[in-house]
Amino acid sequence: MTQIRTLIVDDSAIMRKLLRKALAGAGVDDGLILEAGNGAEALEVLKTKDVDLLFTDINMPVMNGIALLAELATFERWQNLTRVIISTDGSACRDSKVDAYLEKPFSPDAITAVLAKALKKAA
């Protein structure tokens, strides 16, 4: 099992479940996968939990993924966080400072590649 704490941020419970399943299939310990339904919920999780890898959608209510990434950039604590955008709307996020962009639907191989990058960055 890969010991990397991961936060999935997406307003779709189905998408969170699919991504959780893909991560588990790639060897991530399911107990280390956290979820949030939007950027504001993600910030609440991040206040109390250390996270190594963040997957975020772009289009969400309350706080979207771009605003979440901008907020995270202001905190020294999250400078080494591997940031991944998973979205159907790539045009909105090409200028965001992220480590990877995955277009929905994503492949298991894409998740494995992101995990390898996150593990290398966390080491």
DSSP file (Angstrom, degrees, kcal/mol; ACC not computed):
  #  RESIDUE AA STRUCTURE BP1 BP2  ACC     N-H-->O    O-->H-N    N-H-->O    O-->H-N    TCO  KAPPA ALPHA  PHI   PSI    X-CA   Y-CA   Z-CA
    1    1 A M              0   0    0      0, 0.0     2,-0.5     0, 0.0    27,-0.2   0.000 360.0 360.0 360.0 139.8    0.0    0.0    0.0
    2    2 A T  B     -a   28   0A   0     25,-4.3    27,-1.9     2,-0.1     2,-1.3  -0.741 360.0-146.6 -86.0 127.3    1.1    3.5   -0.8
    3    3 A Q        +     0   0    0     -2,-0.5     2,-0.5    25,-0.2    25,-0.1  -0.607  50.0 129.5 -96.8  74.3    1.2    5.8    2.2
    4    4 A I        -     0   0    0     -2,-1.3     2,-0.4    25,-0.1    28,-0.1  -0.974  54.7-133.6-131.2 118.2    0.2    9.1    0.7
    5    5 A R        -     0   0    0     -2,-0.5    47,-2.5    28,-0.1    48,-1.8  -0.568  30.5-169.4 -75.5 127.3   -2.6   11.2    2.2
    6    6 A T  E     -bc  33  53B   0     26,-2.4    28,-3.6    -2,-0.4     2,-0.5  -0.932  16.7-157.0-124.6 139.1   -4.8   12.3   -0.6
    7    7 A L  E     -bc  34  54B   0     46,-2.6    48,-2.8    -2,-0.4     2,-0.5  -0.975   7.1-160.8-117.1 124.0   -7.7   14.9   -0.7
    8    8 A I  E     -bc  35  55B   0     26,-2.6    28,-2.2    -2,-0.5     2,-0.6  -0.910   6.8-170.1-103.0 123.7  -10.3   14.6   -3.5
    9    9 A V  E     +bc  36  56B   0     46,-2.9    48,-2.4    -2,-0.5     2,-0.3  -0.937  29.3 126.9-120.0 109.5  -12.2   17.8   -4.1
   10   10 A D        -     0   0    0     26,-2.2    28,-0.1    -2,-0.6     6,-0.1  -0.955  54.8-137.6-159.9 139.8  -15.3   17.5   -6.4
   11   11 A D  S    S+     0   0    0     -2,-0.3     2,-0.7    48,-0.3    26,-0.1   0.614  86.9  85.0 -77.0 -10.4  -18.9   18.4   -6.0
   12   12 A S     >  -     0   0    0      1,-0.2     4,-2.3     2,-0.0     5,-0.2  -0.829  62.5-162.2 -94.9 115.8  -19.9   15.1   -7.6
   13   13 A A  H  > S+     0   0    0     -2,-0.7     4,-2.2     1,-0.2    -1,-0.2   0.854  94.0  55.7 -62.1 -33.8  -20.1   12.3   -5.1
   14   14 A I  H  > S+     0   0    0      2,-0.2     4,-2.5     1,-0.2    -1,-0.2   0.920 107.4  47.6 -65.2 -43.4  -19.9    9.9   -8.1
   15   15 A M  H  > S+     0   0    0      2,-0.2     4,-2.6     1,-0.2     5,-0.2   0.899 110.7  51.7 -65.6 -40.3  -16.7   11.4   -9.3
   16   16 A R  H  X S+     0   0    0     -4,-2.3     4,-2.6     1,-0.2    -1,-0.2   0.918 110.9  48.8 -60.8 -41.7  -15.2   11.3   -5.9
   17   17 A K  H  X S+     0   0    0     -4,-2.2     4,-2.4     2,-0.2    -2,-0.2   0.915 111.4  49.2 -65.0 -43.4  -16.1    7.6   -5.6
   18   18 A L  H  X S+     0   0    0     -4,-2.5     4,-2.3     2,-0.2    -2,-0.2   0.913 113.6  45.8 -61.7 -43.8  -14.6    6.9   -9.1
   19   19 A L  H  X S+     0   0    0     -4,-2.6     4,-2.6     2,-0.2    -2,-0.2   0.902 111.0  52.7 -68.1 -40.2  -11.4    8.7   -8.2
   20   20 A R  H  X S+     0   0    0     -4,-2.6     4,-2.5    -5,-0.2    -2,-0.2   0.921 110.8  48.3 -58.0 -44.3  -11.2    6.9   -4.8
   21   21 A K  H  X S+     0   0    0     -4,-2.4     4,-2.4     2,-0.2    -2,-0.2   0.903 111.2  49.6 -64.5 -42.2  -11.6    3.6   -6.6
   22   22 A A  H  X S+     0   0    0     -4,-2.3     4,-1.2     2,-0.2    -2,-0.2   0.899 111.9  48.5 -63.8 -41.1   -8.9    4.5   -9.1
   23   23 A L  H  <>S+     0   0    0     -4,-2.6     5,-2.5     2,-0.2     3,-0.3   0.917 111.4  49.1 -65.5 -43.3   -6.5    5.5   -6.3
   24   24 A A  H ><5S+     0   0    0     -4,-2.5     3,-1.5     1,-0.2    -2,-0.2   0.898 109.2  53.6 -62.1 -39.7   -7.2    2.3   -4.3
   25   25 A G  H 3<5S+     0   0    0     -4,-2.4    -1,-0.2     1,-0.3    -2,-0.2   0.776 105.7  53.8 -65.2 -25.8   -6.5    0.3   -7.5
   26   26 A A  T 3<5S-     0   0    0     -4,-1.2    -1,-0.3    -3,-0.3    -2,-0.2   0.413 130.2 -95.3 -88.4   0.7   -3.2    2.1   -7.8
   27   27 A G  T < 5S+     0   0    0     -3,-1.5   -25,-4.3     1,-0.3     2,-0.3   0.533  73.1 146.7 103.4   6.4   -2.3    1.1   -4.3
   28   28 A V  B   < -a    2   0A   0     -5,-2.5     2,-0.3   -27,-0.2    -1,-0.3  -0.624  57.0-111.2 -78.6 132.7   -3.2    4.0   -2.2
   29   29 A D    >   -     0   0    0    -27,-1.9     3,-2.3    -2,-0.3     4,-0.1  -0.479  21.3-141.7 -62.0 119.9   -4.5    3.1    1.3
   30   30 A D  G >  S+     0   0    0     -2,-0.3     3,-1.5     1,-0.3    -1,-0.2   0.788  98.5  65.0 -58.3 -28.8   -8.2    3.9    1.3
   31   31 A G  G 3  S+     0   0    0      1,-0.3    -1,-0.3   -26,-0.0    -2,-0.1   0.637  98.3  54.9 -68.9 -13.1   -7.9    5.1    4.9
   32   32 A L  G <  S+     0   0    0     -3,-2.3   -26,-2.4   -28,-0.1     2,-0.6   0.293  85.3  99.6-102.4   8.1   -5.6    7.9    3.7
   33   33 A I  E <   -b    6   0B   0     -3,-1.5     2,-0.3   -28,-0.2   -26,-0.2  -0.866  52.2-173.4-100.9 120.8   -8.1    9.3    1.2
   34   34 A L  E     -b    7   0B   0    -28,-3.6   -26,-2.6    -2,-0.6     2,-0.3  -0.716   6.3-151.5-107.6 159.7  -10.1   12.3    2.3
   35   35 A E  E     +b    8   0B   0     -2,-0.3     2,-0.3   -28,-0.2   -26,-0.2  -0.954  14.4 179.0-134.6 152.5  -12.9   14.0    0.4
   36   36 A A  E     -b    9   0B   0    -28,-2.2   -26,-2.2    -2,-0.3     3,-0.1  -0.982  25.0-142.7-147.6 147.9  -14.5   17.5    0.1
   37   37 A G  S    S-     0   0    0     -2,-0.3     2,-0.3   -28,-0.2   -28,-0.1   0.541  82.0  -1.8 -89.8  -8.6  -17.4   18.7   -2.0
   38   38 A N  S  > S-     0   0    0    -28,-0.1     4,-2.1    22,-0.1    26,-0.2  -0.965  84.2 -85.1-166.8 175.3  -15.9   22.1   -2.8
   39   39 A G  H  > S+     0   0    0     24,-2.6     4,-2.3    22,-0.4     5,-0.2   0.854 122.1  54.0 -61.9 -37.6  -12.9   24.4   -2.2
   40   40 A A  H  > S+     0   0    0      2,-0.2     4,-1.6     1,-0.2    -1,-0.2   0.917 110.1  47.2 -64.6 -42.9  -14.3   25.8    1.0
   41   41 A E  H  > S+     0   0    0      1,-0.2     4,-2.1     2,-0.2    -1,-0.2   0.890 109.8  55.0 -63.8 -38.3  -14.8   22.3    2.5
   42   42 A A  H  X S+     0   0    0     -4,-2.1     4,-2.8     1,-0.2    -2,-0.2   0.911 104.8  52.3 -61.3 -43.0  -11.3   21.4    1.3
   43   43 A L  H  X S+     0   0    0     -4,-2.3     4,-1.1     1,-0.2    -1,-0.2   0.878 107.7  52.6 -61.9 -36.6   -9.7   24.3    3.2
   44   44 A E  H  X S+     0   0    0     -4,-1.6     4,-0.6     2,-0.2     3,-0.4   0.915 111.0  46.6 -63.8 -42.8  -11.5   23.2    6.3
   45   45 A V  H >X S+     0   0    0     -4,-2.1     4,-1.6     1,-0.2     3,-1.3   0.929 110.0  53.9 -62.2 -45.1  -10.0   19.7    5.9
   46   46 A L  H 3< S+     0   0    0     -4,-2.8    -1,-0.2     1,-0.3    -2,-0.2   0.690  96.3  67.3 -67.9 -18.9   -6.6   21.1    5.2
   47   47 A K  H 3< S+     0   0    0     -4,-1.1    -1,-0.3    -3,-0.4    -2,-0.2   0.815 117.6  22.5 -66.8 -29.7   -6.7   23.1    8.4
   48   48 A T  H << S+     0   0    0     -3,-1.3     2,-0.4    -4,-0.6    -2,-0.2   0.543 117.5  61.7-117.3 -10.5   -6.5   19.9   10.5
   49   49 A K     <  -     0   0    0     -4,-1.6     2,-0.4    -5,-0.1    -1,-0.1  -0.947  69.3-132.2-124.3 139.8   -5.0   17.3    8.2
   50   50 A D        -     0   0    0     -2,-0.4     2,-0.4    -3,-0.0    -3,-0.1  -0.761  31.0-171.2 -83.7 133.7   -1.6   17.0    6.4
   51   51 A V        -     0   0    0     -2,-0.4   -45,-0.2     1,-0.1     3,-0.1  -0.975  23.6-173.3-130.4 140.7   -2.1   16.1    2.8
   52   52 A D  S    S+     0   0    0    -47,-2.5    30,-2.3    -2,-0.4     2,-0.4   0.707  76.4  34.1-100.2 -27.8    0.5   15.1    0.2
   53   53 A L  E     -cd   6  82B   0    -48,-1.8   -46,-2.6    28,-0.2     2,-0.5  -0.996  62.4-166.8-139.7 129.7   -1.7   15.0   -2.9
   54   54 A L  E     -cd   7  83B   0     28,-3.0    30,-2.7    -2,-0.4     2,-0.5  -0.973   2.9-171.4-121.6 125.7   -4.7   17.1   -4.0
   55   55 A F  E     +cd   8  84B   0    -48,-2.8   -46,-2.9    -2,-0.5     2,-0.4  -0.971  18.7 178.2-109.0 127.2   -7.1   16.3   -6.8
   56   56 A T  E     -cd   9  85B   0     28,-2.7    30,-2.4    -2,-0.5   -46,-0.2  -0.992  24.8-141.7-135.9 141.1   -9.5   19.1   -7.5
   57   57 A D        -     0   0    0    -48,-2.4    30,-0.2    -2,-0.4     3,-0.1  -0.403  16.3-140.9 -79.0 167.8  -12.3   19.8  -10.0
   58   58 A I  S    S+     0   0    0     28,-0.3     7,-2.1     1,-0.2     2,-1.0   0.874  83.0  59.2 -95.4 -56.6  -12.6   23.3  -11.4
   59   59 A N  S    S+     0   0    0      5,-0.2   -48,-0.3     6,-0.1    -1,-0.2  -0.661  70.1 133.5 -86.7 102.0  -16.4   23.9  -11.6
   60   60 A M        -     0   0    0     -2,-1.0   -22,-0.1    -3,-0.1     2,-0.0  -0.970  52.9-106.1-142.0 154.2  -17.9   23.6   -8.1
   61   61 A P  S    S+     0   0    0      0, 0.0     2,-2.5     0, 0.0   -22,-0.4  -0.279  95.1  16.4 -74.1 168.7  -20.3   25.7   -6.0
   62   62 A V  S    S+     0   0    0    -24,-0.1     2,-0.4   -23,-0.1   -24,-0.1  -0.387 138.4  10.6  69.1 -67.1  -19.2   27.9   -3.0
   63   63 A M  S    S-     0   0    0     -2,-2.5   -24,-2.6     4,-0.0   -23,-0.2  -0.953  79.4-146.1-141.4 120.5  -15.5   27.9   -3.9
   64   64 A N     >  -     0   0    0     -2,-0.4     4,-2.0   -26,-0.2    -5,-0.2  -0.211  30.8-100.0 -80.7 175.5  -14.2   26.6   -7.3
   65   65 A G  H  > S+     0   0    0     -7,-2.1     4,-2.6     1,-0.2     5,-0.2   0.839 119.7  54.7 -66.2 -35.6  -10.9   24.8   -7.9
   66   66 A I  H  > S+     0   0    0     -8,-0.4     4,-2.2     2,-0.2    -1,-0.2   0.923 110.4  46.6 -64.5 -43.6   -9.1   27.8   -9.3
   67   67 A A  H  > S+     0   0    0      2,-0.2     4,-2.3     1,-0.2    -2,-0.2   0.888 111.7  52.4 -65.2 -38.9   -9.9   29.8   -6.1
   68   68 A L  H  X S+     0   0    0     -4,-2.0     4,-2.6     2,-0.2    -2,-0.2   0.943 110.3  47.0 -60.9 -48.4   -8.9   26.9   -3.9
   69   69 A L  H  X S+     0   0    0     -4,-2.6     4,-1.7     1,-0.2    -2,-0.2   0.891 111.4  51.5 -62.2 -39.6   -5.5   26.7   -5.7
   70   70 A A  H  < S+     0   0    0     -4,-2.2     4,-0.5     2,-0.2    -1,-0.2   0.904 111.0  48.3 -63.2 -41.3   -5.0   30.4   -5.4
   71   71 A E  H >< S+     0   0    0     -4,-2.3     3,-1.3     1,-0.2     4,-0.2   0.914 109.7  51.7 -65.1 -43.5   -5.7   30.2   -1.7
   72   72 A L  H >< S+     0   0    0     -4,-2.6     3,-1.7     1,-0.3     6,-0.3   0.836  99.9  64.4 -62.5 -32.8   -3.3   27.3   -1.2
   73   73 A A  T 3< S+     0   0    0     -4,-1.7    -1,-0.3     1,-0.3    -2,-0.2   0.700  94.6  60.9 -64.8 -18.6   -0.6   29.3   -2.9
   74   74 A T  T <  S+     0   0    0     -3,-1.3     2,-0.6    -4,-0.5    -1,-0.3   0.532  91.3  80.3 -86.1  -5.7   -0.7   31.8   -0.1
   75   75 A F    X   -     0   0    0     -3,-1.7     3,-1.2    -4,-0.2     4,-0.1  -0.901  63.5-156.1-109.0 122.5    0.3   29.3    2.6
   76   76 A E  G >  S+     0   0    0     -2,-0.6     3,-1.8     1,-0.2     4,-0.3   0.858  93.0  67.9 -56.7 -37.4    3.9   28.2    3.1
   77   77 A R  G 3  S+     0   0    0      1,-0.3     3,-0.3     2,-0.1    -1,-0.2   0.777 102.8  44.2 -56.6 -29.4    2.6   24.9    4.6
   78   78 A W  G X  S+     0   0    0     -3,-1.2     3,-1.1    -6,-0.3    -1,-0.3   0.199  77.3 107.3-105.1  15.7    1.2   23.8    1.2
   79   79 A Q  T <  S+     0   0    0     -3,-1.8    -1,-0.2     1,-0.2    -2,-0.1   0.824  85.0  43.9 -64.7 -31.3    4.1   24.7   -1.0
   80   80 A N  T 3  S+     0   0    0     -3,-0.3     2,-0.3    -4,-0.3    -1,-0.2   0.371  84.2 122.5 -95.5   5.0    5.1   21.0   -1.5
   81   81 A L    <   -     0   0    0     -3,-1.1     2,-0.6     1,-0.1   -28,-0.2  -0.499  66.1-126.7 -67.6 127.9    1.6   19.8   -2.0
   82   82 A T  E     -d   53   0B   0    -30,-2.3   -28,-3.0    -2,-0.3     2,-0.5  -0.686  28.7-157.6 -77.5 122.0    1.2   18.0   -5.3
   83   83 A R  E     +d   54   0B   0     -2,-0.6    16,-2.6   -30,-0.2    17,-1.3  -0.887  14.0 179.5-110.0 127.9   -1.8   19.6   -7.1
   84   84 A V  E     -de  55 100B   0    -30,-2.7   -28,-2.7    -2,-0.5     2,-0.5  -0.993  15.9-150.4-130.4 128.4   -3.8   17.9   -9.8
   85   85 A I  E     -de  56 101B   0     15,-2.2    17,-3.5    -2,-0.4     2,-0.5  -0.851   9.7-172.3 -96.0 130.4   -6.7   19.3  -11.6
   86   86 A I  E     + e   0 102B   0    -30,-2.4     2,-0.3    -2,-0.5   -28,-0.3  -0.971  32.1 130.9-120.2 113.5   -9.3   16.8  -12.9
   87   87 A S  E     - e   0 103B   0     15,-1.9    17,-1.3    -2,-0.5     3,-0.1  -0.987  63.0-133.6-157.5 160.4  -11.8   18.5  -15.1
   88   88 A T  S    S+     0   0    0     -2,-0.3     2,-0.7    15,-0.2    15,-0.1   0.526 100.0  70.0 -89.8 -10.0  -13.7   18.5  -18.3
   89   89 A D    >   +     0   0    0      1,-0.2     3,-0.7     2,-0.1     4,-0.3  -0.721  53.5 161.6-113.0  79.6  -12.9   22.2  -18.7
   90   90 A G  G >>  +     0   0    0     -2,-0.7     3,-1.3     1,-0.2     4,-0.7   0.765  66.7  69.0 -69.9 -26.6   -9.1   22.4  -19.4
   91   91 A S  G 34 S+     0   0    0      1,-0.3     3,-0.4     2,-0.2    -1,-0.2   0.805  94.2  57.4 -64.9 -28.3   -9.2   25.9  -20.8
   92   92 A A  G <4 S+     0   0    0     -3,-0.7    -1,-0.3     1,-0.2    -2,-0.2   0.621 114.5  34.9 -77.5 -11.9  -10.1   27.4  -17.4
   93   93 A C  T X4 S+     0   0    0     -3,-1.3     3,-1.4    -4,-0.3    -1,-0.2   0.372  76.3 105.1-128.7   7.2   -7.0   26.0  -15.7
   94   94 A R  T 3< S+     0   0    0     -4,-0.7     4,-0.1    -3,-0.4    -1,-0.1   0.784  87.9  48.9 -63.2 -25.7   -4.1   26.0  -18.1
   95   95 A D  T 3  S+     0   0    0     -4,-0.2    -1,-0.3     2,-0.1     2,-0.1   0.522  87.7 108.0 -90.4  -5.9   -2.5   29.0  -16.3
   96   96 A S  S <  S-     0   0    0     -3,-1.4     2,-1.4     1,-0.1    -3,-0.1  -0.436  80.3-115.0 -72.2 145.7   -2.9   27.5  -12.9
   97   97 A K        +     0   0    0     -2,-0.1     2,-0.3     2,-0.0    -1,-0.1  -0.674  61.4 144.1 -83.9  93.2    0.3   26.3  -11.1
   98   98 A V        -     0   0    0     -2,-1.4   -14,-0.2    -4,-0.1     3,-0.1  -0.864  55.5-133.7-128.4 161.5   -0.5   22.6  -10.9
   99   99 A D  S    S+     0   0    0    -16,-2.6     2,-0.3    -2,-0.3   -15,-0.2   0.742  88.1   3.4 -86.0 -25.5    1.6   19.5  -11.2
  100  100 A A  E     -e   84   0B   0    -17,-1.3   -15,-2.2     2,-0.0     2,-0.4  -0.993  55.1-149.8-157.7 154.1   -0.7   17.7  -13.5
  101  101 A Y  E     -e   85   0B   0     -2,-0.3     2,-0.5   -17,-0.2   -15,-0.2  -0.994  15.7-171.6-127.7 123.9   -4.0   18.1  -15.4
  102  102 A L  E     -e   86   0B   0    -17,-3.5   -15,-1.9    -2,-0.4     2,-0.4  -0.967  15.2-141.2-117.1 128.4   -6.2   15.1  -16.0
  103  103 A E  E     -e   87   0B   0     -2,-0.5   -15,-0.2   -17,-0.2   -17,-0.0  -0.705  38.1 -83.3 -88.3 137.0   -9.2   15.4  -18.3
  104  104 A K  S    S+     0   0    0    -17,-1.3     2,-0.1    -2,-0.4     3,-0.0  -0.632 115.6  46.2 -76.1 137.4  -12.3   13.6  -17.4
  105  105 A P  S    S-     0   0    0      0, 0.0     2,-0.2     0, 0.0    -2,-0.2   0.577  88.2-168.9 -77.6 145.7  -12.7   10.7  -18.0
  106  106 A F        -     0   0    0     -4,-0.1    -2,-0.1    -2,-0.1    -4,-0.0  -0.613  14.9-125.4-100.3 159.5   -9.3    9.8  -16.7
  107  107 A S     >  -     0   0    0     -2,-0.2     4,-1.5     1,-0.1     3,-0.4  -0.704  20.5-118.7-101.6 155.5   -7.5    6.5  -17.1
  108  108 A P  H  > S+     0   0    0      0, 0.0     4,-2.3     0, 0.0     5,-0.2   0.862 116.0  58.2 -57.5 -35.7   -6.0    4.3  -14.4
  109  109 A D  H  > S+     0   0    0      1,-0.2     4,-2.2     2,-0.2     5,-0.2   0.869 102.2  53.6 -63.4 -35.7   -2.6    4.8  -16.0
  110  110 A A  H  > S+     0   0    0     -3,-0.4     4,-2.0     2,-0.2    -1,-0.2   0.895 108.5  49.3 -65.0 -39.6   -2.9    8.6  -15.6
  111  111 A I  H  X S+     0   0    0     -4,-1.5     4,-2.4     2,-0.2    -2,-0.2   0.912 109.9  51.5 -65.0 -42.8   -3.6    8.1  -11.9
  112  112 A T  H  X S+     0   0    0     -4,-2.3     4,-2.1     1,-0.2    -2,-0.2   0.897 109.3  50.3 -61.3 -41.3   -0.6    5.9  -11.5
  113  113 A A  H  X S+     0   0    0     -4,-2.2     4,-1.9     2,-0.2    -1,-0.2   0.898 110.4  49.4 -64.7 -40.8    1.6    8.5  -13.2
  114  114 A V  H  X S+     0   0    0     -4,-2.0     4,-2.5     2,-0.2    -2,-0.2   0.906 109.6  52.2 -64.5 -41.8    0.3   11.2  -10.9
  115  115 A L  H  X S+     0   0    0     -4,-2.4     4,-2.8     1,-0.2     5,-0.2   0.912 107.3  52.1 -61.1 -42.7    1.0    9.1   -7.9
  116  116 A A  H  X S+     0   0    0     -4,-2.1     4,-2.0     1,-0.2    -1,-0.2   0.912 111.1  47.5 -60.0 -42.5    4.6    8.4   -9.0
  117  117 A K  H  X S+     0   0    0     -4,-1.9     4,-2.1     2,-0.2    -1,-0.2   0.906 112.8  48.8 -65.5 -41.8    5.1   12.2   -9.3
  118  118 A A  H  X S+     0   0    0     -4,-2.5     4,-2.3     2,-0.2    -2,-0.2   0.894 110.4  50.3 -67.0 -40.2    3.6   12.9   -5.9
  119  119 A L  H  X S+     0   0    0     -4,-2.8     4,-1.2     2,-0.2    -1,-0.2   0.897 111.2  49.1 -64.7 -39.8    5.7   10.2   -4.2
  120  120 A K  H  < S+     0   0    0     -4,-2.0    -2,-0.2    -5,-0.2    -1,-0.2   0.904 112.9  47.2 -64.5 -41.9    8.8   11.6   -5.7
  121  121 A K  H  < S+     0   0    0     -4,-2.1    -2,-0.2     1,-0.2    -1,-0.2   0.862 111.8  50.4 -68.2 -36.8    7.9   15.1   -4.6
  122  122 A A  H  <        0   0    0     -4,-2.3    -1,-0.2     1,-0.2    -2,-0.2   0.719 360.0 360.0 -74.7 -21.3    7.0   14.0   -1.1
  123  123 A A     <        0   0    0     -4,-1.2    -1,-0.2    -3,-0.2    -2,-0.1   0.483 360.0 360.0 -71.5 360.0   10.3   12.1   -0.7
